Amino acid sequence: MKRTIVALAVMSIGLSAHAQEMVVKIGSVAPLTGTISHLGKDNENGARLAIEDANAKGITLGGKKVKFELVGEDDQADPRTGTTVAQRLVDAGVKGVVGHLNSGTTIPASRIYNQAGVPMISPSATNPTLTQQGYKGVFRTIANDVQQGGVLGKFIAGDLKAKTVAIIDDRTAYGQGLADETDKAAKAAGAKVVAREFTNDKATDFNAILTKIRGAKPDVIFFGGMDAQAGPMVRQIKQLGIQSAFVTGDGGCSPEMIKLAGEAITPSTYCSMAGLPLDKMPGGAEFRDRYKKRFGTDVQIYSPYAYDAATAIINAMKAADSAEPSKYLPELKKVNFQGVTGTIAFDAKGDIKEGAVTVYRYKDGSWQPM
């Protein structure tokens, strides 16, 4: 009889402890299928690593032990799908969101999160419009396109001493936005824009555009878009015998871009990243090693920023002692900590305060910071 009582008591304690555990869902949205799924998975992996680290610490909120759970969604880099999955995450009861990847999906999705009162932090959407909408719960952990485009325009006209530049964009919010800012900055620095063309984010054949540009003989061709288009574009530039230097933004600053360009890529190929080189980030070297060990693959671009975004949400929850968005949002606005990528603190609009920009050059098989 005593054994039965002891067993029941142990079971009761176990059930009580289990009842005290609270599951907190955090959403992650990125393109997990399609031509830039490698970048989307990179984002998701960064958020997942942050959540696994938080769970290992045994965090409590309101006296209850918390188990953070990542809820991943695939927005296919499509604005319409982006709003659909944003609503799905809201309906699933997520308390915060890391995402989306593309500006074109993040901007319309931000309206859904704002209406639901769910804070979101994008690790990779750089279009300035995102944080200019006046939404209180919208943030990003990466520099915006005004900063990045300004650096690129000055680099093209100054460092590369280009007198003429042709500009191509993929007509997405990201690609066109970055191209517009680069256009303005290049002109302000003294370069002449001799061609302005556009394609789309699904294209692989750029011969018609490039043939038109070839006649203008620009010193530099700038492309605003992702690596899935930038790589084939570099191949076709070589095939057409165009001698222009090639410059692109963070969407093309990936190992995949080098693979896609193949033997056509040369030291006259440049890209920028809205942030420091991984090895120069305060926690970059350690993150790179841990990431490789956990996921068996290399960091692409944005996973360190996704890690910091998820960590910012969790830190704000800890400061508020609550996972309820209305309670931890004021703390999210005040976060200030040393993340993987640098100091994580937001300005009044939700932009990262210290947004660095680095220009890279292709050399000896990899992107090397200049």
Summary of the structure (lengths in Angstrom):
residues: 370
radius of gyration: 22.5
end to end distance: 76.8
largest distance: 94.9
contacts: 1415
relative contact order: 0.14
helix: 48%
strand: 20%
